[in-house]
Amino acid sequence: MILTKRKDKNKVMAKEEFPEIDKKNEGKFTAWVEKNMPGVDNCKAANKVMRSKKKYSSGVVKMANYAKNFGCKNKK
């Protein structure tokens, strides 16, 4: 956990580095990708889903957004 000061009021706020995933939801996006986009890695699948959100369910879009924001950020 990282503590940061807000500029406007100098209050110390806790900022988590990586949001936790419930144990029951771990691996759901990976499993969805393996089933629906065989041969595509998770980051590419997340990009594809986010480019055409209306084509996919809201749950898949949420999982893809999470993957893009927290799983694919540091990959090049």
N, CA, C and O atoms as a CHARMM CRD file, in Angstrom:
* protein
*
  304
    1    1 MET  N      0.83800  -1.15700   0.00000 PROA 1      0.00000
    2    1 MET  CA     0.00000   0.00000   0.00000 PROA 1      0.00000
    3    1 MET  C      0.89500   1.23600   0.00000 PROA 1      0.00000
    4    1 MET  O      1.87900   1.29700   0.73600 PROA 1      0.00000
    5    2 ILE  N      0.55400   2.20100  -0.81300 PROA 2      0.00000
    6    2 ILE  CA     1.32100   3.43400  -0.90700 PROA 2      0.00000
    7    2 ILE  C      0.49000   4.56100  -0.31700 PROA 2      0.00000
    8    2 ILE  O     -0.69400   4.68700  -0.62800 PROA 2      0.00000
    9    3 LEU  N      1.08900   5.36900   0.51900 PROA 3      0.00000
   10    3 LEU  CA     0.40100   6.52000   1.07200 PROA 3      0.00000
   11    3 LEU  C      0.78800   7.75600   0.27900 PROA 3      0.00000
   12    3 LEU  O      1.97200   8.01200   0.05700 PROA 3      0.00000
   13    4 THR  N     -0.19700   8.51200  -0.14200 PROA 4      0.00000
   14    4 THR  CA     0.06300   9.72900  -0.90200 PROA 4      0.00000
   15    4 THR  C     -0.66200  10.89800  -0.26100 PROA 4      0.00000
   16    4 THR  O     -1.69900  10.71900   0.37900 PROA 4      0.00000
   17    5 LYS  N     -0.12200  12.08500  -0.43000 PROA 5      0.00000
   18    5 LYS  CA    -0.77800  13.28200   0.07800 PROA 5      0.00000
   19    5 LYS  C     -1.53300  13.94200  -1.05300 PROA 5      0.00000
   20    5 LYS  O     -1.02500  14.07700  -2.16600 PROA 5      0.00000
   21    6 ARG  N     -2.73600  14.34600  -0.75900 PROA 6      0.00000
   22    6 ARG  CA    -3.51800  15.09400  -1.73000 PROA 6      0.00000
   23    6 ARG  C     -3.04700  16.53600  -1.69100 PROA 6      0.00000
   24    6 ARG  O     -2.83900  17.09900  -0.61700 PROA 6      0.00000
   25    7 LYS  N     -2.88100  17.12500  -2.84700 PROA 7      0.00000
   26    7 LYS  CA    -2.39300  18.50000  -2.92100 PROA 7      0.00000
   27    7 LYS  C     -3.38900  19.49800  -2.34700 PROA 7      0.00000
   28    7 LYS  O     -3.00000  20.46500  -1.69100 PROA 7      0.00000
   29    8 ASP  N     -4.67900  19.26100  -2.59700 PROA 8      0.00000
   30    8 ASP  CA    -5.67400  20.25000  -2.22400 PROA 8      0.00000
   31    8 ASP  C     -5.90800  20.36100  -0.71700 PROA 8      0.00000
   32    8 ASP  O     -6.15200  21.46700  -0.23400 PROA 8      0.00000
   33    9 LYS  N     -5.84700  19.29100   0.03300 PROA 9      0.00000
   34    9 LYS  CA    -6.16000  19.35700   1.46100 PROA 9      0.00000
   35    9 LYS  C     -5.08600  18.74500   2.34300 PROA 9      0.00000
   36    9 LYS  O     -5.25600  18.68800   3.56100 PROA 9      0.00000
   37   10 ASN  N     -3.99100  18.28800   1.76400 PROA 10     0.00000
   38   10 ASN  CA    -2.89000  17.66300   2.49200 PROA 10     0.00000
   39   10 ASN  C     -3.31300  16.49000   3.36000 PROA 10     0.00000
   40   10 ASN  O     -2.69300  16.21600   4.38700 PROA 10     0.00000
   41   11 LYS  N     -4.37100  15.79700   2.94700 PROA 11     0.00000
   42   11 LYS  CA    -4.78900  14.59200   3.66100 PROA 11     0.00000
   43   11 LYS  C     -4.01400  13.40800   3.10700 PROA 11     0.00000
   44   11 LYS  O     -3.73000  13.33800   1.91200 PROA 11     0.00000
   45   12 VAL  N     -3.68400  12.50200   3.97300 PROA 12     0.00000
   46   12 VAL  CA    -2.98800  11.29100   3.54400 PROA 12     0.00000
   47   12 VAL  C     -4.03700  10.27300   3.13900 PROA 12     0.00000
   48   12 VAL  O     -4.94200   9.95800   3.91100 PROA 12     0.00000
   49   13 MET  N     -3.90900   9.76100   1.92000 PROA 13     0.00000
   50   13 MET  CA    -4.85200   8.76700   1.41500 PROA 13     0.00000
   51   13 MET  C     -4.08400   7.50100   1.06400 PROA 13     0.00000
   52   13 MET  O     -2.95100   7.56700   0.58800 PROA 13     0.00000
   53   14 ALA  N     -4.69200   6.37100   1.29400 PROA 14     0.00000
   54   14 ALA  CA    -4.08500   5.10500   0.94000 PROA 14     0.00000
   55   14 ALA  C     -4.40500   4.79300  -0.51600 PROA 14     0.00000
   56   14 ALA  O     -5.54800   4.91600  -0.95500 PROA 14     0.00000
   57   15 LYS  N     -3.38600   4.39000  -1.25100 PROA 15     0.00000
   58   15 LYS  CA    -3.55700   4.03200  -2.65600 PROA 15     0.00000
   59   15 LYS  C     -2.95400   2.64600  -2.85200 PROA 15     0.00000
   60   15 LYS  O     -1.76000   2.44300  -2.63100 PROA 15     0.00000
   61   16 GLU  N     -3.78200   1.70100  -3.26500 PROA 16     0.00000
   62   16 GLU  CA    -3.29500   0.34500  -3.48000 PROA 16     0.00000
   63   16 GLU  C     -2.60700   0.25200  -4.82200 PROA 16     0.00000
   64   16 GLU  O     -3.02500   0.89200  -5.78700 PROA 16     0.00000
   65   17 GLU  N     -1.56200  -0.53500  -4.88600 PROA 17     0.00000
   66   17 GLU  CA    -0.82800  -0.71100  -6.12900 PROA 17     0.00000
   67   17 GLU  C     -1.60900  -1.56500  -7.11800 PROA 17     0.00000
   68   17 GLU  O     -1.63600  -1.26100  -8.31100 PROA 17     0.00000
   69   18 PHE  N     -2.23300  -2.61000  -6.64500 PROA 18     0.00000
   70   18 PHE  CA    -2.91500  -3.54600  -7.52800 PROA 18     0.00000
   71   18 PHE  C     -4.19800  -4.01200  -6.85900 PROA 18     0.00000
   72   18 PHE  O     -4.13800  -4.67300  -5.82300 PROA 18     0.00000
   73   19 PRO  N     -5.35700  -3.68500  -7.42100 PROA 19     0.00000
   74   19 PRO  CA    -6.61500  -4.11900  -6.80200 PROA 19     0.00000
   75   19 PRO  C     -6.71800  -5.64400  -6.74900 PROA 19     0.00000
   76   19 PRO  O     -6.33800  -6.34300  -7.68900 PROA 19     0.00000
   77   20 GLU  N     -7.22200  -6.12200  -5.66700 PROA 20     0.00000
   78   20 GLU  CA    -7.36700  -7.56500  -5.47000 PROA 20     0.00000
   79   20 GLU  C     -8.52800  -8.11500  -6.28900 PROA 20     0.00000
   80   20 GLU  O     -9.53300  -7.43400  -6.49600 PROA 20     0.00000
   81   21 ILE  N     -8.38200  -9.34600  -6.75100 PROA 21     0.00000
   82   21 ILE  CA    -9.44800 -10.05700  -7.45200 PROA 21     0.00000
   83   21 ILE  C     -9.95300 -11.13700  -6.50500 PROA 21     0.00000
   84   21 ILE  O     -9.16200 -11.82200  -5.85700 PROA 21     0.00000
   85   22 ASP  N    -11.27300 -11.28700  -6.42700 PROA 22     0.00000
   86   22 ASP  CA   -11.83100 -12.37800  -5.62400 PROA 22     0.00000
   87   22 ASP  C    -11.32200 -13.70500  -6.16400 PROA 22     0.00000
   88   22 ASP  O    -11.13100 -13.86300  -7.37000 PROA 22     0.00000
   89   23 LYS  N    -11.10800 -14.64300  -5.27700 PROA 23     0.00000
   90   23 LYS  CA   -10.62500 -15.97300  -5.68300 PROA 23     0.00000
   91   23 LYS  C    -11.54800 -16.61900  -6.70900 PROA 23     0.00000
   92   23 LYS  O    -11.08600 -17.32300  -7.60700 PROA 23     0.00000
   93   24 LYS  N    -12.86400 -16.38000  -6.57600 PROA 24     0.00000
   94   24 LYS  CA   -13.81300 -16.99800  -7.49500 PROA 24     0.00000
   95   24 LYS  C    -13.71500 -16.43200  -8.90700 PROA 24     0.00000
   96   24 LYS  O    -14.18200 -17.06400  -9.85500 PROA 24     0.00000
   97   25 ASN  N    -13.11200 -15.24300  -9.06600 PROA 25     0.00000
   98   25 ASN  CA   -13.01600 -14.60800 -10.38200 PROA 25     0.00000
   99   25 ASN  C    -11.64400 -14.74400 -11.03300 PROA 25     0.00000
  100   25 ASN  O    -11.46400 -14.33200 -12.18000 PROA 25     0.00000
  101   26 GLU  N    -10.68700 -15.30700 -10.33000 PROA 26     0.00000
  102   26 GLU  CA    -9.35200 -15.46400 -10.89000 PROA 26     0.00000
  103   26 GLU  C     -9.38000 -16.39500 -12.09400 PROA 26     0.00000
  104   26 GLU  O     -9.93600 -17.49200 -12.03300 PROA 26     0.00000
  105   27 GLY  N     -8.78000 -15.94900 -13.17700 PROA 27     0.00000
  106   27 GLY  CA    -8.65300 -16.77100 -14.37000 PROA 27     0.00000
  107   27 GLY  C     -9.86100 -16.76300 -15.29100 PROA 27     0.00000
  108   27 GLY  O     -9.85200 -17.45100 -16.31200 PROA 27     0.00000
  109   28 LYS  N    -10.88800 -16.01300 -14.96600 PROA 28     0.00000
  110   28 LYS  CA   -12.09700 -16.00500 -15.79400 PROA 28     0.00000
  111   28 LYS  C    -11.82400 -15.42400 -17.18500 PROA 28     0.00000
  112   28 LYS  O    -12.28100 -15.97500 -18.18600 PROA 28     0.00000
  113   29 PHE  N    -11.08400 -14.31700 -17.25200 PROA 29     0.00000
  114   29 PHE  CA   -10.82800 -13.70800 -18.55100 PROA 29     0.00000
  115   29 PHE  C     -9.91300 -14.61100 -19.38300 PROA 29     0.00000
  116   29 PHE  O    -10.12300 -14.76200 -20.58600 PROA 29     0.00000
  117   30 THR  N     -8.92200 -15.19700 -18.76500 PROA 30     0.00000
  118   30 THR  CA    -8.02700 -16.11800 -19.47000 PROA 30     0.00000
  119   30 THR  C     -8.81700 -17.28800 -20.03900 PROA 30     0.00000
  120   30 THR  O     -8.61000 -17.68000 -21.18700 PROA 30     0.00000
  121   31 ALA  N     -9.71500 -17.84200 -19.24700 PROA 31     0.00000
  122   31 ALA  CA   -10.53700 -18.95600 -19.72000 PROA 31     0.00000
  123   31 ALA  C    -11.44000 -18.51100 -20.87300 PROA 31     0.00000
  124   31 ALA  O    -11.62400 -19.24600 -21.84400 PROA 31     0.00000
  125   32 TRP  N    -12.00000 -17.30800 -20.76000 PROA 32     0.00000
  126   32 TRP  CA   -12.85400 -16.78300 -21.83200 PROA 32     0.00000
  127   32 TRP  C    -12.04800 -16.60600 -23.11500 PROA 32     0.00000
  128   32 TRP  O    -12.52200 -16.94200 -24.20000 PROA 32     0.00000
  129   33 VAL  N    -10.84000 -16.08100 -22.99300 PROA 33     0.00000
  130   33 VAL  CA    -9.98600 -15.87200 -24.17100 PROA 33     0.00000
  131   33 VAL  C     -9.63700 -17.20400 -24.81800 PROA 33     0.00000
  132   33 VAL  O     -9.71300 -17.33200 -26.04000 PROA 33     0.00000
  133   34 GLU  N     -9.25500 -18.19800 -24.02000 PROA 34     0.00000
  134   34 GLU  CA    -8.89400 -19.50900 -24.56900 PROA 34     0.00000
  135   34 GLU  C    -10.06500 -20.14900 -25.29900 PROA 34     0.00000
  136   34 GLU  O     -9.86800 -20.84400 -26.29500 PROA 34     0.00000
  137   35 LYS  N    -11.28400 -19.92300 -24.81300 PROA 35     0.00000
  138   35 LYS  CA   -12.46500 -20.51100 -25.43000 PROA 35     0.00000
  139   35 LYS  C    -12.90400 -19.74900 -26.68300 PROA 35     0.00000
  140   35 LYS  O    -13.25700 -20.36600 -27.68800 PROA 35     0.00000
  141   36 ASN  N    -12.88300 -18.41300 -26.63100 PROA 36     0.00000
  142   36 ASN  CA   -13.45900 -17.59500 -27.68900 PROA 36     0.00000
  143   36 ASN  C    -12.46100 -17.01500 -28.67900 PROA 36     0.00000
  144   36 ASN  O    -12.85100 -16.62600 -29.78000 PROA 36     0.00000
  145   37 MET  N    -11.19800 -16.94600 -28.32200 PROA 37     0.00000
  146   37 MET  CA   -10.16600 -16.41200 -29.20200 PROA 37     0.00000
  147   37 MET  C     -8.91100 -17.28100 -29.10700 PROA 37     0.00000
  148   37 MET  O     -7.87400 -16.81200 -28.63900 PROA 37     0.00000
  149   38 PRO  N     -8.99100 -18.53200 -29.54100 PROA 38     0.00000
  150   38 PRO  CA    -7.83500 -19.42700 -29.40500 PROA 38     0.00000
  151   38 PRO  C     -6.61400 -18.88100 -30.15300 PROA 38     0.00000
  152   38 PRO  O     -6.72400 -18.37400 -31.26900 PROA 38     0.00000
  153   39 GLY  N     -5.46800 -18.99600 -29.52000 PROA 39     0.00000
  154   39 GLY  CA    -4.22300 -18.55800 -30.13400 PROA 39     0.00000
  155   39 GLY  C     -3.90400 -17.08900 -29.92800 PROA 39     0.00000
  156   39 GLY  O     -2.87000 -16.61400 -30.39700 PROA 39     0.00000
  157   40 VAL  N     -4.76700 -16.35900 -29.23900 PROA 40     0.00000
  158   40 VAL  CA    -4.55400 -14.93300 -28.99100 PROA 40     0.00000
  159   40 VAL  C     -4.18500 -14.76300 -27.51800 PROA 40     0.00000
  160   40 VAL  O     -4.81100 -15.36300 -26.64400 PROA 40     0.00000
  161   41 ASP  N     -3.15800 -13.93700 -27.24300 PROA 41     0.00000
  162   41 ASP  CA    -2.81700 -13.73000 -25.83100 PROA 41     0.00000
  163   41 ASP  C     -3.81300 -12.77700 -25.17100 PROA 41     0.00000
  164   41 ASP  O     -4.57500 -12.09100 -25.85400 PROA 41     0.00000
  165   42 ASN  N     -3.79900 -12.74200 -23.85700 PROA 42     0.00000
  166   42 ASN  CA    -4.79700 -11.97900 -23.10200 PROA 42     0.00000
  167   42 ASN  C     -4.77500 -10.48800 -23.42500 PROA 42     0.00000
  168   42 ASN  O     -5.83100  -9.86300 -23.52500 PROA 42     0.00000
  169   43 CYS  N     -3.59600  -9.91700 -23.58700 PROA 43     0.00000
  170   43 CYS  CA    -3.51000  -8.47200 -23.83600 PROA 43     0.00000
  171   43 CYS  C     -4.07900  -8.11500 -25.20400 PROA 43     0.00000
  172   43 CYS  O     -4.77600  -7.10900 -25.34200 PROA 43     0.00000
  173   44 LYS  N     -3.79400  -8.91500 -26.19700 PROA 44     0.00000
  174   44 LYS  CA    -4.35000  -8.66400 -27.53000 PROA 44     0.00000
  175   44 LYS  C     -5.86000  -8.85700 -27.52800 PROA 44     0.00000
  176   44 LYS  O     -6.58900  -8.10500 -28.17400 PROA 44     0.00000
  177   45 ALA  N     -6.32000  -9.85600 -26.80700 PROA 45     0.00000
  178   45 ALA  CA    -7.76300 -10.08500 -26.70100 PROA 45     0.00000
  179   45 ALA  C     -8.43700  -8.92700 -25.97600 PROA 45     0.00000
  180   45 ALA  O     -9.52100  -8.49500 -26.36900 PROA 45     0.00000
  181   46 ALA  N     -7.80900  -8.42700 -24.93000 PROA 46     0.00000
  182   46 ALA  CA    -8.37200  -7.29100 -24.19200 PROA 46     0.00000
  183   46 ALA  C     -8.45900  -6.06500 -25.10100 PROA 46     0.00000
  184   46 ALA  O     -9.45600  -5.34400 -25.07400 PROA 46     0.00000
  185   47 ASN  N     -7.43200  -5.82900 -25.89500 PROA 47     0.00000
  186   47 ASN  CA    -7.45600  -4.70600 -26.83100 PROA 47     0.00000
  187   47 ASN  C     -8.58400  -4.85800 -27.84400 PROA 47     0.00000
  188   47 ASN  O     -9.28500  -3.89700 -28.16000 PROA 47     0.00000
  189   48 LYS  N     -8.74700  -6.06700 -28.34300 PROA 48     0.00000
  190   48 LYS  CA    -9.79200  -6.32700 -29.32600 PROA 48     0.00000
  191   48 LYS  C    -11.18200  -6.09900 -28.73300 PROA 48     0.00000
  192   48 LYS  O    -12.04300  -5.50100 -29.37800 PROA 48     0.00000
  193   49 VAL  N    -11.39600  -6.56900 -27.52200 PROA 49     0.00000
  194   49 VAL  CA   -12.68800  -6.39200 -26.85800 PROA 49     0.00000
  195   49 VAL  C    -12.95400  -4.90800 -26.62000 PROA 49     0.00000
  196   49 VAL  O    -14.06800  -4.43800 -26.85100 PROA 49     0.00000
  197   50 MET  N    -11.95500  -4.17100 -26.16600 PROA 50     0.00000
  198   50 MET  CA   -12.15600  -2.75700 -25.85000 PROA 50     0.00000
  199   50 MET  C    -12.37100  -1.90600 -27.10400 PROA 50     0.00000
  200   50 MET  O    -12.97900  -0.83800 -27.02400 PROA 50     0.00000
  201   51 ARG  N    -11.88800  -2.36000 -28.24600 PROA 51     0.00000
  202   51 ARG  CA   -12.12500  -1.62200 -29.49900 PROA 51     0.00000
  203   51 ARG  C    -13.56400  -1.73200 -29.95800 PROA 51     0.00000
  204   51 ARG  O    -14.07700  -0.81700 -30.60200 PROA 51     0.00000
  205   52 SER  N    -14.22800  -2.83400 -29.63900 PROA 52     0.00000
  206   52 SER  CA   -15.61900  -3.01000 -30.07400 PROA 52     0.00000
  207   52 SER  C    -16.46200  -3.52200 -28.90700 PROA 52     0.00000
  208   52 SER  O    -16.88300  -4.67900 -28.89500 PROA 52     0.00000
  209   53 LYS  N    -16.70200  -2.65700 -27.93800 PROA 53     0.00000
  210   53 LYS  CA   -17.38600  -3.01300 -26.69500 PROA 53     0.00000
  211   53 LYS  C    -18.81100  -3.49800 -26.90600 PROA 53     0.00000
  212   53 LYS  O    -19.28700  -4.35500 -26.16100 PROA 53     0.00000
  213   54 LYS  N    -19.49900  -2.96500 -27.90800 PROA 54     0.00000
  214   54 LYS  CA   -20.90100  -3.33200 -28.12900 PROA 54     0.00000
  215   54 LYS  C    -21.05900  -4.77600 -28.58900 PROA 54     0.00000
  216   54 LYS  O    -22.13500  -5.36100 -28.46100 PROA 54     0.00000
  217   55 LYS  N    -19.99900  -5.33900 -29.11600 PROA 55     0.00000
  218   55 LYS  CA   -20.03000  -6.70400 -29.62200 PROA 55     0.00000
  219   55 LYS  C    -19.97500  -7.74400 -28.49200 PROA 55     0.00000
  220   55 LYS  O    -20.35400  -8.89800 -28.69300 PROA 55     0.00000
  221   56 TYR  N    -19.50500  -7.33600 -27.30800 PROA 56     0.00000
  222   56 TYR  CA   -19.29300  -8.26000 -26.19600 PROA 56     0.00000
  223   56 TYR  C    -20.17500  -7.88600 -24.99900 PROA 56     0.00000
  224   56 TYR  O    -20.63600  -6.75000 -24.88500 PROA 56     0.00000
  225   57 SER  N    -20.39800  -8.84200 -24.12500 PROA 57     0.00000
  226   57 SER  CA   -21.21600  -8.58700 -22.93500 PROA 57     0.00000
  227   57 SER  C    -20.48800  -7.63400 -21.99100 PROA 57     0.00000
  228   57 SER  O    -19.27100  -7.46800 -22.06400 PROA 57     0.00000
  229   58 SER  N    -21.25800  -7.01900 -21.11100 PROA 58     0.00000
  230   58 SER  CA   -20.66100  -6.05400 -20.17800 PROA 58     0.00000
  231   58 SER  C    -19.65300  -6.73400 -19.24600 PROA 58     0.00000
  232   58 SER  O    -18.66100  -6.11600 -18.86000 PROA 58     0.00000
  233   59 GLY  N    -19.89400  -7.98900 -18.88400 PROA 59     0.00000
  234   59 GLY  CA   -18.95300  -8.71100 -18.03100 PROA 59     0.00000
  235   59 GLY  C    -17.61400  -8.92900 -18.70000 PROA 59     0.00000
  236   59 GLY  O    -16.56900  -8.79000 -18.06500 PROA 59     0.00000
  237   60 VAL  N    -17.63700  -9.27200 -19.98000 PROA 60     0.00000
  238   60 VAL  CA   -16.40000  -9.48500 -20.72700 PROA 60     0.00000
  239   60 VAL  C    -15.67000  -8.15200 -20.89600 PROA 60     0.00000
  240   60 VAL  O    -14.44400  -8.09700 -20.80200 PROA 60     0.00000
  241   61 VAL  N    -16.41900  -7.09100 -21.14300 PROA 61     0.00000
  242   61 VAL  CA   -15.80400  -5.76700 -21.28900 PROA 61     0.00000
  243   61 VAL  C    -15.13000  -5.35300 -19.98500 PROA 61     0.00000
  244   61 VAL  O    -14.03000  -4.80100 -20.00900 PROA 61     0.00000
  245   62 LYS  N    -15.77100  -5.60900 -18.85600 PROA 62     0.00000
  246   62 LYS  CA   -15.18800  -5.27300 -17.55500 PROA 62     0.00000
  247   62 LYS  C    -13.91200  -6.06800 -17.30200 PROA 62     0.00000
  248   62 LYS  O    -12.92500  -5.52400 -16.80700 PROA 62     0.00000
  249   63 MET  N    -13.93400  -7.35900 -17.64200 PROA 63     0.00000
  250   63 MET  CA   -12.73400  -8.18200 -17.45700 PROA 63     0.00000
  251   63 MET  C    -11.60700  -7.70300 -18.36700 PROA 63     0.00000
  252   63 MET  O    -10.45000  -7.65600 -17.95100 PROA 63     0.00000
  253   64 ALA  N    -11.94000  -7.34800 -19.60300 PROA 64     0.00000
  254   64 ALA  CA   -10.93200  -6.86800 -20.55100 PROA 64     0.00000
  255   64 ALA  C    -10.35400  -5.54200 -20.08200 PROA 64     0.00000
  256   64 ALA  O     -9.14800  -5.32100 -20.18800 PROA 64     0.00000
  257   65 ASN  N    -11.18500  -4.67000 -19.57400 PROA 65     0.00000
  258   65 ASN  CA   -10.71100  -3.38600 -19.07300 PROA 65     0.00000
  259   65 ASN  C     -9.75000  -3.58200 -17.90900 PROA 65     0.00000
  260   65 ASN  O     -8.71200  -2.92400 -17.84400 PROA 65     0.00000
  261   66 TYR  N    -10.08700  -4.47700 -16.99300 PROA 66     0.00000
  262   66 TYR  CA    -9.21500  -4.78800 -15.86500 PROA 66     0.00000
  263   66 TYR  C     -7.88200  -5.33500 -16.37100 PROA 66     0.00000
  264   66 TYR  O     -6.82000  -4.94100 -15.89100 PROA 66     0.00000
  265   67 ALA  N     -7.94400  -6.24600 -17.34500 PROA 67     0.00000
  266   67 ALA  CA    -6.72300  -6.83100 -17.89800 PROA 67     0.00000
  267   67 ALA  C     -5.84900  -5.75700 -18.52700 PROA 67     0.00000
  268   67 ALA  O     -4.63400  -5.74900 -18.33000 PROA 67     0.00000
  269   68 LYS  N     -6.45800  -4.85700 -19.28000 PROA 68     0.00000
  270   68 LYS  CA    -5.68800  -3.78100 -19.90700 PROA 68     0.00000
  271   68 LYS  C     -5.06600  -2.85900 -18.87000 PROA 68     0.00000
  272   68 LYS  O     -3.90500  -2.47000 -19.00100 PROA 68     0.00000
  273   69 ASN  N     -5.82000  -2.51000 -17.85400 PROA 69     0.00000
  274   69 ASN  CA    -5.34000  -1.54200 -16.87000 PROA 69     0.00000
  275   69 ASN  C     -4.29500  -2.10600 -15.91000 PROA 69     0.00000
  276   69 ASN  O     -3.38900  -1.38500 -15.49200 PROA 69     0.00000
  277   70 PHE  N     -4.40900  -3.36700 -15.56200 PROA 70     0.00000
  278   70 PHE  CA    -3.53600  -3.88500 -14.53900 PROA 70     0.00000
  279   70 PHE  C     -2.65700  -5.05800 -14.97400 PROA 70     0.00000
  280   70 PHE  O     -1.63900  -5.32400 -14.33400 PROA 70     0.00000
  281   71 GLY  N     -3.01800  -5.75300 -16.02600 PROA 71     0.00000
  282   71 GLY  CA    -2.22900  -6.90300 -16.43900 PROA 71     0.00000
  283   71 GLY  C     -1.35300  -6.64600 -17.63800 PROA 71     0.00000
  284   71 GLY  O     -0.31300  -7.28900 -17.78700 PROA 71     0.00000
  285   72 CYS  N     -1.73700  -5.73300 -18.49200 PROA 72     0.00000
  286   72 CYS  CA    -1.02200  -5.51900 -19.74200 PROA 72     0.00000
  287   72 CYS  C     -0.21300  -4.22900 -19.75500 PROA 72     0.00000
  288   72 CYS  O      0.47500  -3.94500 -20.73600 PROA 72     0.00000
  289   73 LYS  N     -0.28100  -3.46400 -18.71200 PROA 73     0.00000
  290   73 LYS  CA     0.35200  -2.15400 -18.68600 PROA 73     0.00000
  291   73 LYS  C      1.85400  -2.20400 -18.90900 PROA 73     0.00000
  292   73 LYS  O      2.39700  -1.41600 -19.68300 PROA 73     0.00000
  293   74 ASN  N      2.52000  -3.11900 -18.24200 PROA 74     0.00000
  294   74 ASN  CA     3.97200  -3.14600 -18.28300 PROA 74     0.00000
  295   74 ASN  C      4.54900  -4.05300 -19.34900 PROA 74     0.00000
  296   74 ASN  O      5.76800  -4.17100 -19.47200 PROA 74     0.00000
  297   75 LYS  N      3.69000  -4.69200 -20.11800 PROA 75     0.00000
  298   75 LYS  CA     4.16500  -5.57500 -21.18000 PROA 75     0.00000
  299   75 LYS  C      4.41100  -4.78300 -22.44000 PROA 75     0.00000
  300   75 LYS  O      3.64400  -3.87700 -22.76900 PROA 75     0.00000
  301   76 LYS  N      5.46500  -5.11400 -23.14400 PROA 76     0.00000
  302   76 LYS  CA     5.77100  -4.42800 -24.39700 PROA 76     0.00000
  303   76 LYS  C      5.92600  -5.41800 -25.51000 PROA 76     0.00000
  304   76 LYS  O      6.18600  -5.03000 -26.64900 PROA 76     0.00000
